[in-house]
Amino acid sequence: MLFCKRARPFCPPWGFISPESTLSLSNKKKNLLSQKLASQLQTRKYYQQRFKSTLNTSSRRSLNFANHNQSRHFIPWRIFSFSEAVSVKDEIIAGDTFEDVLNVVEKRRSLMNPMLISEAFIQLSKIVENNDNSKVDNLFEENKSFADLCILAENLVSETSNDELIVILHSLYIICRDECLSLSNVVQSECHNRLHLFNHSQLSYVANWFHKRKQIKNHTLGQIAAIYQKELYQINDLETFARLMVAVMPICSQEFGEECLNQALCLIETSDPDVVSSQTIKLILQTLVGMKNCHTAILKHCVNILLPRLMNLSLSDLGSIHQNLYFLGFSQKQINSSIRARFMKELPEIKEIKDIICAMQVLGPSLSSFVRHRLEQKLLANTQDISIEFIQGVCNGLRLMKYNLESPIMRKITNMIIEFSSDLTIYDLVRVCECLKNVDISPKDNIFDILTKRLLEILETAITPGRVKNVAYCLSLLPSESLDIMVIERLENMWSSFHPGDIHQIKKILNIFLERTFLSGYVKSRLQAFVSKVHSYSEENICNFKSIVYLNQHLDNLMRSGAEKDILVYAMDQYSNCLYGLSPKMAVQSINRVGKSGYLQKDVLDRAAEVISDNLECISLNHILNLLIPYCVFNYIPASVPKFVDTCAEMILPFLDVLSLDHLLHLAYLLSLNGSFPEPLMRKIVSVEFLLKFDKQQINCKSSHLKQINLHRLFLVNRSVVLQCPQYNIPWFHHDYSETFSHQGKKDRMMHPTIQEMKYYLTELCGGPSYLRTNVLTPYHYYIHFECLLDTDGRILHSADYGSILNKSNNVTIGTSHSPKWGVSVKQLPPGAQRVAIDFLFPSQFCLKSQHRKANSTVKKHNLELLGYKVIQIPFYEWNSKELFEVEDRLSYLQQLLFSDCKPVVKDRMDTEIQQGGGEEEDLSVPHQSLSTDALNDVRVLKVLNNIDKWS
């Protein structure tokens, strides 16, 4: 019979007891209490070996076993000695099965105190960890001894010390997971009452209990978070800090989260890497995943600590680490290759289904046919071990492997899905539907009807927006041609509760539904109305986006649908609100969106340059090439990292031999836009070996568009390197070929209304068409809109008298394709004379909705200046501005640009001629000497007369 703490021990009537016997009884009672205290103190070392963190003497509050719960002490019928307690403990530790441990508890229940009860729970948790979960499924329902142990623990919970209470709490999660036990609630309540007595380590275990059970809105966890926030800088143990951090971050503010990460970084930097446990690193990674924050400094320390231990970690731990790093976008070549190498090494010995799933997820994205076959065989051999808890992992692994065959494996898995369909959760169904989408299964297969029925059952009872959205997502993946109206109705009813980021996924889902052919008229009309509502809502609520992932998805939708420029620019501006916790992976993806949009988003480019500069070792070669695009094409130098492009080029130059021809050409072209010409790269581009491979590739290339792109890039790189790096002695080998490029669009350029309008004003300013050349092909095949010649005094020379800029002889002409078309002899320019190139810059030569010039116009100006030109580039926004609306204003503007470098006396004279006011129109046919005084004041007359004076 078990006597609870309220049972009173039998005592004989006091009348038969002498005072001496009473005194001896009192002394005996004191001796027994002393023995109990000594027993507890003796077993303290045992707990230090298993739960070191719970006995941290440097924590906030020290433990006091002697003074804890002084008011009441449990004294069983039979008083036992310390040796008996040790004997019971040894029997418990010796138990290898549940029955062994519980039999000891049942046999020794009269001797069980809180210390031995906690020891029993420790041993049971070890047995659970060392055995499959399937062996303990019926432990709680059918084993009366376990229920008796729980009742005994409940009776003694108030007599249990803090350490013993934490031990029981920690063991209960391992033993019963999410099972609803009365003991769990009692221990949880007792922990809540003792929060003010717990040290930091004990608080961390309590917080971890609620985190693992996903009870993040519990009042106890809120109080722990308040203590954690108050005493953040007093926690010196990294494992305790990590355990608290992963539990309380979901209910803390973003600012406090950033403060916690900074403190965690300080603790990692000051901790001995050999002392930091792998479990602590896993907790830190889980925290970063939960916060969606790629704190690269912390991740680097974590990776450096993990690298020497990868061979000692379990495969499930390696899979978890790999998955977390992948989610955070942190890709370090060394740890990725080490994890893959470990799985490849262990692949022949892998037998358990959970390890096979980890191997599929780690090796799946880039595995060879041989490894694929090995994984298929192992999965097929262990299909009998696939329970409902492994369905999601198996389907996710097959999805990552891009498995698309209706093989015996898929038939067995589909049979299991049908068998377990009524028990599958919505998260299982998401992975199942994603896997089946890629498999060649007939749309009329029975499994799709079963999945549709199960999804609609979940939809009927779904009360959260996430479940409704996931059901709609799964239905969009199934090969059905119809749609239940309930799906649209539930989405509409939940509309106000959806997160702004969910709106974009819903838009994609609805667009897939619209493509179905057998929709009824009513369903289709409701669907179209809902699509228009979603579209207008998403455009109006772009400012609500705080996640860069959702913003990238939204930008993809806008660019794919050809949205208006104003909407696209407004969406791009929202990047400034989403740069918190930017990871290298997200930085590369955001840079790609900026490059595709054509909009210069300086906040993204600056912040991304900082993140990538600190994590270049995590970026692949192809990504480095892609992220150079906006910086080089937009001619933008990030303010925070001015040498960013050069740094990226230095990273990729050692790998020139492994890059494809297309990538080499693209890299050389981008760097040439930036004015960078690494000699090894330029030598490789113009080498005979490279050009022979290039010609062969062009012949075999089936895409005419790709052919033209590669040819044009080679042409541009050759031109720039010849002009800007003559010391390389690289030949200009595109003279004959390049005219095919040069003449493309020649007439279209000159027929543009703005070009014709500008031609009229320049002709009038210069004095006639013979003093202005149009649509000029310069040396090295640059087309310029207009060209004129100025001497040292600022006089405009007759264009027909002078030939190409390449003519270097003193007196005679050299025949070139650039000779003037007037049919007269060609002479060299007078000493000091200069050619002036005038170009109009269209909006396409600027970034979207910006006055920032792209690199191609800047490079053109620089190269023409190297050829001896004075280059005048007239932006569209200046020419079309209100300030240049009048004719006189445009003439004055062109005159100022054209004669800005002339001698002051000539410039002042021209200013006077242009700026004089005009009078009434006069007959311009009257000879010069007979003009009236009023005629001499007419601005047009003065222009003609002065031009005649200059040209005579």
ZAMARGU-4260 file (C-alpha; in steps of 0.2 Angstrom, whole numbers, plus 5000, padded with zeros to 4 digits):
<rodrens>
0) 5000/5000/5000 | 5007/5017/4995 | 5006/5030/5009 | 5005/5048/5002 | 5013/5063/5011
5) 4996/5066/5021 | 4997/5049/5030 | 5002/5050/5048 | 5014/5037/5054 | 5007/5025/5068
10) 5012/5031/5086 | 5008/5022/5102 | 4998/5032/5115 | 5008/5046/5123 | 5004/5040/5140
15) 5015/5025/5138 | 5030/5035/5132 | 5042/5041/5145 | 5051/5059/5142 | 5067/5050/5139
20) 5059/5040/5125 | 5051/5056/5118 | 5068/5064/5118 | 5076/5049/5109 | 5062/5049/5096
25) 5065/5067/5093 | 5084/5064/5091 | 5080/5049/5080 | 5069/5060/5069 | 5083/5073/5067
30) 5095/5059/5062 | 5083/5052/5049 | 5081/5070/5041 | 5100/5072/5041 | 5102/5055/5032
35) 5090/5061/5019 | 5099/5077/5016 | 5115/5067/5015 | 5108/5056/5002 | 5102/5070/4992
40) 5119/5079/4992 | 5128/5062/4988 | 5117/5060/4972 | 5121/5078/4966 | 5136/5073/4957
45) 5126/5061/4947 | 5115/5075/4941 | 5130/5085/4936 | 5135/5072/4924 | 5119/5071/4915
50) 5112/5089/4916 | 5127/5100/4919 | 5118/5115/4913 | 5104/5113/4926 | 5117/5114/4940
55) 5126/5129/4934 | 5134/5137/4949 | 5137/5154/4940 | 5118/5156/4937 | 5107/5169/4943
60) 5102/5160/4959 | 5111/5146/4968 | 5102/5130/4974 | 5098/5127/4992 | 5093/5109/4995
65) 5093/5111/5014 | 5081/5125/5015 | 5069/5121/5001 | 5051/5117/5006 | 5056/5117/5025
70) 5037/5117/5030 | 5033/5099/5024 | 5044/5083/5022 | 5038/5066/5016 | 5043/5053/5029
75) 5037/5035/5023 | 5033/5021/5034 | 5049/5013/5032 | 5065/5024/5035 | 5079/5018/5023
80) 5097/5021/5023 | 5108/5030/5010 | 5115/5013/5004 | 5097/5007/5001 | 5094/5023/4990
85) 5109/5019/4980 | 5104/5001/4978 | 5087/5007/4971 | 5095/5019/4960 | 5107/5006/4953
90) 5093/4994/4949 | 5084/5008/4940 | 5099/5012/4930 | 5102/4994/4926 | 5085/4993/4918
95) 5086/4991/4899 | 5067/4991/4895 | 5052/4999/4901 | 5046/4984/4910 | 5063/4983/4919
100) 5062/5001/4925 | 5044/5001/4930 | 5045/4984/4939 | 5059/4991/4950 | 5047/5006/4953
105) 5033/4995/4957 | 5043/4984/4969 | 5052/4998/4978 | 5038/5011/4978 | 5038/5012/4997
110) 5056/5018/4995 | 5053/5030/4980 | 5057/5048/4984 | 5058/5063/4972 | 5076/5059/4968
115) 5073/5041/4963 | 5057/5046/4954 | 5067/5058/4943 | 5080/5045/4941 | 5066/5033/4934
120) 5061/5046/4922 | 5078/5049/4916 | 5081/5031/4912 | 5064/5030/4903 | 5069/5044/4892
125) 5085/5036/4888 | 5076/5020/4883 | 5064/5030/4872 | 5079/5039/4863 | 5087/5023/4860
130) 5072/5014/4853 | 5059/5017/4839 | 5044/5027/4843 | 5033/5013/4838 | 5039/5003/4853
135) 5032/5015/4865 | 5015/5019/4857 | 5005/5009/4869 | 5015/5014/4885 | 5003/5027/4891
140) 4987/5018/4887 | 4990/5000/4893 | 5004/5001/4906 | 4997/5003/4923 | 5014/5004/4931
145) 5018/5020/4921 | 5002/5027/4927 | 5006/5023/4945 | 5023/5031/4943 | 5015/5047/4936
150) 5003/5047/4951 | 5017/5045/4963 | 5026/5060/4955 | 5011/5071/4956 | 5009/5067/4975
155) 5027/5072/4978 | 5028/5087/4966 | 5028/5100/4979 | 5042/5091/4988 | 5053/5090/4973
160) 5068/5101/4972 | 5071/5113/4957 | 5083/5102/4948 | 5072/5086/4950 | 5057/5096/4944
165) 5067/5101/4928 | 5073/5083/4926 | 5055/5077/4926 | 5049/5090/4914 | 5063/5087/4902
170) 5061/5068/4902 | 5042/5070/4900 | 5044/5078/4883 | 5056/5064/4877 | 5044/5051/4884
175) 5027/5057/4879 | 5030/5071/4867 | 5013/5078/4864 | 5003/5066/4874 | 4991/5075/4887
180) 4996/5068/4904 | 4990/5074/4920 | 5008/5074/4927 | 5013/5086/4913 | 5001/5099/4918
185) 5005/5097/4936 | 5024/5099/4933 | 5021/5114/4922 | 5010/5122/4935 | 5023/5120/4948
190) 5036/5127/4937 | 5026/5142/4934 | 5025/5145/4953 | 5043/5143/4955 | 5049/5154/4941
195) 5056/5167/4953 | 5067/5153/4962 | 5074/5146/4945 | 5091/5150/4939 | 5094/5154/4921
200) 5098/5136/4916 | 5082/5130/4924 | 5072/5144/4916 | 5079/5139/4899 | 5073/5121/4901
205) 5056/5127/4905 | 5056/5139/4890 | 5062/5125/4879 | 5047/5114/4885 | 5035/5126/4879
210) 5044/5129/4863 | 5045/5111/4859 | 5026/5109/4862 | 5023/5124/4852 | 5014/5133/4866
215) 5022/5150/4862 | 5007/5160/4868 | 5008/5152/4886 | 5008/5164/4901 | 5023/5156/4908
220) 5033/5158/4893 | 5028/5176/4893 | 5035/5178/4911 | 5051/5169/4906 | 5053/5181/4891
225) 5051/5196/4903 | 5065/5189/4914 | 5076/5185/4899 | 5074/5203/4892 | 5078/5210/4910
230) 5093/5200/4913 | 5099/5198/4895 | 5117/5203/4899 | 5119/5193/4915 | 5118/5176/4906
235) 5136/5170/4902 | 5132/5152/4897 | 5130/5151/4878 | 5120/5135/4879 | 5108/5142/4892
240) 5107/5158/4881 | 5103/5149/4865 | 5090/5138/4874 | 5081/5154/4880 | 5083/5163/4864
245) 5075/5150/4853 | 5060/5149/4864 | 5056/5167/4867 | 5061/5175/4850 | 5043/5171/4842
250) 5035/5182/4855 | 5048/5196/4856 | 5050/5212/4846 | 5061/5214/4831 | 5072/5226/4840
255) 5075/5215/4855 | 5078/5201/4843 | 5093/5210/4835 | 5099/5214/4853 | 5099/5196/4857
260) 5108/5191/4841 | 5122/5204/4845 | 5124/5197/4863 | 5124/5179/4856 | 5138/5184/4844
265) 5148/5191/4859 | 5146/5175/4868 | 5151/5164/4853 | 5167/5175/4851 | 5172/5174/4869
270) 5168/5155/4871 | 5180/5141/4868 | 5175/5132/4852 | 5179/5115/4859 | 5167/5118/4874
275) 5152/5124/4863 | 5141/5109/4860 | 5134/5104/4844 | 5116/5105/4852 | 5120/5124/4856
280) 5124/5127/4837 | 5108/5118/4832 | 5098/5129/4844 | 5106/5145/4837 | 5102/5140/4819
285) 5084/5136/4824 | 5083/5154/4831 | 5090/5162/4815 | 5077/5151/4804 | 5063/5156/4815
290) 5068/5175/4814 | 5072/5173/4795 | 5088/5182/4799 | 5104/5177/4790 | 5116/5184/4803
295) 5132/5180/4793 | 5144/5183/4807 | 5135/5171/4818 | 5133/5158/4804 | 5152/5159/4801
300) 5156/5155/4819 | 5143/5141/4819 | 5150/5133/4803 | 5168/5135/4810 | 5163/5126/4826
305) 5154/5112/4816 | 5166/5108/4803 | 5178/5098/4814 | 5164/5088/4821 | 5154/5083/4805
310) 5161/5066/4805 | 5154/5063/4823 | 5137/5070/4821 | 5122/5059/4817 | 5115/5059/4799
315) 5098/5067/4806 | 5108/5081/4814 | 5118/5084/4798 | 5102/5084/4788 | 5094/5097/4800
320) 5109/5108/4799 | 5110/5107/4780 | 5091/5111/4779 | 5093/5126/4791 | 5108/5133/4781
325) 5099/5131/4765 | 5084/5140/4771 | 5094/5155/4777 | 5103/5156/4761 | 5120/5153/4768
330) 5130/5143/4756 | 5148/5139/4761 | 5157/5127/4749 | 5167/5118/4763 | 5153/5114/4774
335) 5141/5109/4760 | 5154/5098/4752 | 5158/5090/4769 | 5140/5086/4773 | 5138/5079/4755
340) 5154/5069/4757 | 5148/5062/4774 | 5132/5056/4766 | 5141/5048/4751 | 5152/5039/4763
345) 5138/5033/4774 | 5126/5029/4759 | 5130/5010/4758 | 5127/5008/4777 | 5111/5018/4778
350) 5097/5007/4783 | 5085/5017/4793 | 5071/5026/4784 | 5074/5043/4793 | 5092/5042/4787
355) 5087/5038/4769 | 5075/5053/4769 | 5090/5064/4775 | 5101/5058/4761 | 5087/5061/4748
360) 5085/5079/4754 | 5104/5083/4755 | 5110/5074/4739 | 5094/5076/4730 | 5096/5093/4721
365) 5112/5088/4712 | 5114/5069/4713 | 5121/5057/4699 | 5111/5043/4691 | 5121/5031/4701
370) 5117/5039/4718 | 5099/5041/4712 | 5098/5022/4709 | 5106/5018/4726 | 5093/5029/4735
375) 5079/5022/4725 | 5084/5004/4729 | 5086/5008/4748 | 5069/5017/4748 | 5061/5002/4739
380) 5069/4990/4752 | 5062/5000/4767 | 5045/5004/4761 | 5037/4993/4774 | 5045/5005/4787
385) 5037/5020/4780 | 5024/5026/4793 | 5013/5041/4792 | 5026/5052/4801 | 5038/5048/4786
390) 5026/5051/4772 | 5030/5070/4771 | 5049/5067/4772 | 5049/5054/4758 | 5038/5065/4746
395) 5049/5080/4749 | 5065/5069/4746 | 5057/5063/4729 | 5052/5081/4725 | 5070/5087/4727
400) 5077/5072/4717 | 5065/5077/4703 | 5058/5060/4703 | 5045/5058/4689 | 5043/5040/4685
405) 5028/5029/4689 | 5039/5015/4696 | 5036/5002/4709 | 5042/5015/4722 | 5029/5027/4717
410) 5015/5014/4717 | 5019/5008/4734 | 5020/5026/4741 | 5003/5031/4732 | 4996/5015/4740
415) 5002/5021/4757 | 4995/5038/4754 | 4978/5031/4750 | 4979/5020/4766 | 4984/5035/4777
420) 4974/5048/4768 | 4961/5051/4782 | 4976/5054/4794 | 4986/5065/4783 | 4988/5083/4789
425) 4988/5098/4778 | 5007/5099/4779 | 5008/5081/4774 | 4997/5084/4759 | 5007/5099/4753
430) 5022/5089/4751 | 5012/5074/4743 | 5004/5085/4730 | 5021/5094/4726 | 5028/5077/4723
435) 5014/5070/4713 | 5014/5085/4702 | 5030/5080/4693 | 5026/5061/4692 | 5019/5054/4676
440) 5003/5047/4683 | 4986/5047/4674 | 4975/5062/4679 | 4961/5049/4681 | 4970/5039/4694
445) 4960/5036/4709 | 4973/5044/4721 | 4968/5062/4715 | 4950/5059/4719 | 4955/5053/4736
450) 4966/5068/4739 | 4953/5080/4733 | 4940/5073/4745 | 4952/5074/4759 | 4957/5092/4755
455) 4939/5097/4754 | 4936/5089/4771 | 4950/5099/4779 | 4943/5115/4770 | 4926/5112/4778
460) 4933/5113/4796 | 4948/5125/4793 | 4947/5141/4803 | 4964/5148/4800 | 4970/5158/4784
465) 4985/5147/4782 | 4975/5131/4781 | 4963/5138/4769 | 4977/5144/4758 | 4987/5128/4759
470) 4971/5118/4754 | 4969/5130/4739 | 4987/5127/4734 | 4986/5109/4735 | 4970/5109/4724
475) 4979/5119/4711 | 4993/5106/4710 | 4981/5092/4706 | 4976/5088/4688 | 4958/5092/4690
480) 4948/5102/4677 | 4934/5107/4689 | 4934/5117/4705 | 4922/5117/4720 | 4914/5133/4723
485) 4918/5131/4742 | 4936/5135/4738 | 4932/5152/4732 | 4920/5155/4745 | 4932/5151/4759
490) 4946/5161/4751 | 4934/5176/4750 | 4928/5174/4768 | 4946/5173/4775 | 4951/5188/4764
495) 4953/5201/4777 | 4964/5189/4788 | 4977/5185/4774 | 4995/5191/4776 | 5000/5203/4762
500) 5013/5190/4757 | 5000/5177/4755 | 4991/5188/4742 | 5004/5184/4729 | 5003/5165/4731
505) 4984/5166/4731 | 4985/5176/4714 | 4996/5162/4707 | 4983/5149/4713 | 4968/5158/4706
510) 4977/5160/4689 | 4980/5141/4689 | 4961/5139/4692 | 4957/5150/4678 | 4966/5139/4666
515) 4954/5125/4669 | 4943/5121/4655 | 4928/5113/4663 | 4923/5127/4675 | 4904/5131/4676
520) 4899/5148/4671 | 4894/5153/4689 | 4911/5147/4696 | 4921/5155/4682 | 4912/5172/4684
525) 4915/5171/4703 | 4933/5167/4700 | 4936/5181/4688 | 4928/5194/4700 | 4939/5187/4714
530) 4955/5188/4703 | 4951/5206/4699 | 4948/5210/4718 | 4965/5202/4723 | 4974/5211/4709
535) 4968/5228/4714 | 4971/5224/4733 | 4989/5219/4730 | 4993/5234/4720 | 4985/5246/4733
540) 4994/5237/4748 | 5012/5235/4742 | 5017/5247/4756 | 5013/5233/4768 | 5026/5221/4763
545) 5040/5218/4776 | 5047/5202/4769 | 5059/5203/4755 | 5054/5185/4749 | 5036/5191/4746
550) 5041/5207/4738 | 5052/5197/4726 | 5038/5186/4721 | 5027/5201/4719 | 5040/5210/4707
555) 5041/5194/4697 | 5022/5194/4695 | 5023/5213/4690 | 5037/5210/4677 | 5029/5195/4670
560) 5012/5203/4667 | 5020/5219/4660 | 5014/5231/4674 | 5014/5250/4672 | 5031/5258/4675
565) 5024/5268/4689 | 5018/5253/4698 | 5034/5244/4696 | 5044/5258/4702 | 5033/5260/4718
570) 5035/5242/4721 | 5054/5243/4719 | 5054/5257/4732 | 5047/5245/4745 | 5064/5236/4746
575) 5070/5250/4758 | 5057/5243/4771 | 5063/5224/4768 | 5081/5225/4770 | 5082/5219/4788
580) 5091/5203/4790 | 5096/5202/4772 | 5105/5185/4768 | 5117/5183/4754 | 5105/5172/4745
585) 5091/5185/4746 | 5104/5198/4741 | 5108/5189/4725 | 5090/5187/4721 | 5085/5205/4725
590) 5100/5211/4714 | 5093/5200/4700 | 5076/5208/4701 | 5084/5226/4701 | 5093/5221/4685
595) 5078/5214/4676 | 5067/5229/4681 | 5079/5242/4674 | 5076/5253/4690 | 5091/5259/4700
600) 5086/5254/4718 | 5101/5261/4727 | 5096/5255/4744 | 5096/5237/4738 | 5112/5238/4729
605) 5121/5247/4743 | 5115/5235/4756 | 5117/5219/4745 | 5135/5225/4741 | 5139/5225/4760
610) 5131/5208/4763 | 5140/5200/4748 | 5157/5208/4752 | 5157/5200/4769 | 5151/5183/4762
615) 5159/5181/4745 | 5165/5163/4749 | 5146/5159/4750 | 5142/5164/4733 | 5144/5153/4718
620) 5153/5158/4702 | 5137/5160/4692 | 5129/5170/4705 | 5144/5182/4706 | 5142/5184/4687
625) 5124/5188/4689 | 5125/5201/4703 | 5138/5211/4693 | 5124/5215/4680 | 5115/5230/4688
630) 5132/5238/4695 | 5140/5237/4678 | 5125/5240/4666 | 5118/5254/4677 | 5135/5262/4680
635) 5133/5262/4698 | 5146/5262/4712 | 5139/5257/4729 | 5143/5270/4742 | 5147/5258/4756
640) 5159/5247/4745 | 5167/5257/4731 | 5178/5242/4725 | 5164/5230/4725 | 5165/5226/4706
645) 5184/5224/4707 | 5182/5212/4722 | 5170/5201/4713 | 5181/5201/4698 | 5196/5195/4709
650) 5185/5181/4715 | 5181/5175/4698 | 5197/5177/4689 | 5206/5162/4696 | 5192/5151/4688
655) 5193/5157/4670 | 5197/5139/4664 | 5181/5132/4671 | 5169/5145/4664 | 5159/5142/4649
660) 5162/5153/4633 | 5146/5162/4636 | 5150/5166/4654 | 5168/5172/4649 | 5161/5184/4636
665) 5147/5190/4648 | 5160/5193/4661 | 5172/5202/4649 | 5158/5213/4643 | 5152/5218/4660
670) 5169/5222/4666 | 5172/5233/4650 | 5156/5243/4655 | 5164/5246/4671 | 5181/5252/4663
675) 5190/5236/4670 | 5200/5226/4658 | 5209/5212/4668 | 5224/5206/4657 | 5222/5188/4659
680) 5203/5189/4654 | 5207/5200/4639 | 5221/5189/4633 | 5210/5173/4635 | 5195/5182/4625
685) 5206/5186/4610 | 5217/5170/4610 | 5216/5159/4595 | 5210/5144/4605 | 5195/5154/4612
690) 5190/5161/4595 | 5191/5144/4587 | 5180/5137/4601 | 5169/5152/4599 | 5166/5149/4580
695) 5162/5131/4583 | 5149/5135/4596 | 5141/5148/4585 | 5139/5135/4571 | 5131/5123/4583
700) 5120/5135/4592 | 5102/5133/4587 | 5097/5150/4595 | 5099/5164/4583 | 5096/5177/4597
705) 5110/5169/4608 | 5121/5170/4592 | 5118/5188/4590 | 5121/5192/4608 | 5138/5183/4609
710) 5144/5191/4593 | 5139/5208/4599 | 5147/5206/4616 | 5163/5200/4608 | 5163/5216/4596
715) 5160/5228/4610 | 5174/5220/4621 | 5186/5221/4607 | 5182/5239/4603 | 5184/5245/4621
720) 5200/5235/4625 | 5208/5242/4609 | 5204/5260/4613 | 5206/5260/4632 | 5221/5247/4634
725) 5233/5250/4619 | 5247/5243/4630 | 5240/5226/4628 | 5243/5227/4609 | 5226/5218/4605
730) 5221/5219/4587 | 5205/5227/4581 | 5198/5212/4571 | 5180/5217/4569 | 5182/5230/4555
735) 5174/5220/4541 | 5162/5211/4552 | 5155/5225/4562 | 5146/5235/4548 | 5132/5222/4549
740) 5129/5228/4567 | 5132/5246/4563 | 5119/5248/4549 | 5105/5240/4560 | 5093/5253/4564
745) 5102/5267/4554 | 5087/5274/4546 | 5076/5272/4561 | 5088/5282/4572 | 5088/5297/4560
750) 5069/5296/4556 | 5064/5299/4574 | 5055/5315/4576 | 5066/5322/4590 | 5082/5319/4579
755) 5074/5328/4564 | 5069/5342/4576 | 5086/5343/4583 | 5094/5342/4565 | 5084/5358/4560
760) 5090/5368/4575 | 5108/5363/4573 | 5107/5366/4554 | 5101/5384/4558 | 5114/5386/4571
765) 5129/5380/4561 | 5123/5390/4545 | 5118/5376/4533 | 5118/5358/4529 | 5136/5357/4522
770) 5142/5362/4540 | 5134/5348/4549 | 5136/5329/4545 | 5121/5318/4551 | 5121/5299/4555
775) 5140/5298/4555 | 5149/5282/4556 | 5165/5285/4566 | 5181/5275/4567 | 5178/5258/4576
780) 5160/5259/4571 | 5152/5271/4582 | 5136/5279/4575 | 5133/5297/4581 | 5118/5308/4576
785) 5128/5324/4571 | 5146/5329/4568 | 5153/5346/4566 | 5170/5354/4565 | 5177/5369/4576
790) 5193/5378/4574 | 5203/5386/4589 | 5193/5402/4587 | 5176/5393/4588 | 5172/5395/4570
795) 5162/5381/4562 | 5172/5373/4547 | 5165/5366/4531 | 5162/5347/4534 | 5165/5343/4516
800) 5183/5348/4516 | 5189/5336/4530 | 5190/5318/4530 | 5190/5304/4543 | 5198/5306/4560
805) 5210/5292/4556 | 5218/5302/4543 | 5236/5305/4550 | 5245/5311/4534 | 5249/5329/4533
810) 5242/5335/4516 | 5232/5321/4507 | 5217/5311/4510 | 5216/5293/4515 | 5202/5284/4507
815) 5190/5276/4520 | 5172/5272/4522 | 5170/5288/4533 | 5174/5300/4519 | 5162/5315/4517
820) 5149/5313/4504 | 5151/5329/4496 | 5163/5323/4482 | 5177/5336/4485 | 5195/5333/4490
825) 5198/5329/4508 | 5211/5339/4519 | 5218/5337/4536 | 5210/5347/4550 | 5219/5363/4554
830) 5230/5363/4570 | 5220/5364/4585 | 5203/5361/4576 | 5192/5348/4584 | 5178/5337/4579
835) 5162/5338/4589 | 5150/5323/4591 | 5132/5327/4596 | 5121/5313/4602 | 5104/5313/4608
840) 5101/5301/4623 | 5084/5292/4623 | 5075/5286/4638 | 5081/5269/4635 | 5099/5275/4639
845) 5094/5279/4657 | 5088/5269/4671 | 5069/5267/4673 | 5061/5284/4679 | 5078/5291/4683
850) 5091/5303/4676 | 5105/5291/4679 | 5114/5286/4663 | 5118/5268/4659 | 5135/5262/4656
855) 5134/5260/4637 | 5132/5279/4634 | 5146/5283/4647 | 5158/5271/4638 | 5153/5278/4621
860) 5157/5295/4627 | 5174/5290/4634 | 5179/5280/4618 | 5174/5294/4607 | 5185/5306/4617
865) 5199/5294/4615 | 5197/5296/4596 | 5198/5315/4598 | 5180/5320/4598 | 5172/5333/4609
870) 5157/5324/4614 | 5140/5332/4618 | 5126/5321/4624 | 5109/5329/4625 | 5097/5320/4638
875) 5079/5318/4633 | 5073/5326/4649 | 5083/5342/4646 | 5078/5343/4628 | 5059/5340/4632
880) 5059/5351/4647 | 5048/5366/4649 | 5064/5377/4650 | 5067/5373/4632 | 5050/5375/4625
885) 5053/5390/4615 | 5064/5390/4599 | 5076/5404/4606 | 5078/5393/4621 | 5083/5378/4612
890) 5095/5388/4600 | 5103/5396/4616 | 5105/5379/4624 | 5113/5371/4609 | 5125/5386/4607
895) 5130/5385/4625 | 5134/5366/4623 | 5143/5368/4606 | 5154/5383/4610 | 5157/5380/4629
900) 5176/5377/4626 | 5179/5391/4614 | 5189/5407/4617 | 5180/5419/4628 | 5180/5433/4615
905) 5172/5422/4603 | 5160/5414/4615 | 5154/5431/4621 | 5152/5437/4603 | 5141/5422/4600
910) 5131/5425/4616 | 5127/5443/4610 | 5122/5437/4593 | 5110/5424/4599 | 5102/5433/4614
915) 5098/5449/4605 | 5079/5453/4604 | 5069/5451/4588 | 5058/5463/4579 | 5045/5462/4565
920) 5049/5451/4550 | 5059/5459/4536 | 5062/5453/4518 | 5078/5443/4519 | 5081/5444/4501
925) 5087/5462/4502 | 5106/5464/4500 | 5116/5465/4516 | 5122/5483/4513 | 5105/5490/4510
930) 5097/5483/4526 | 5088/5495/4537 | 5092/5498/4555 | 5077/5488/4561 | 5082/5474/4550
935) 5099/5474/4558 | 5091/5471/4575 | 5082/5455/4569 | 5090/5440/4577 | 5088/5429/4562
940) 5096/5442/4551 | 5111/5444/4562 | 5113/5425/4563 | 5114/5424/4544 | 5126/5439/4543
945) 5138/5433/4556 | 5138/5415/4548 | 5143/5423/4531 | 5157/5433/4540 | 5163/5417/4548
950) 5163/5406/4533 | 5169/5419/4520
</rodrens>
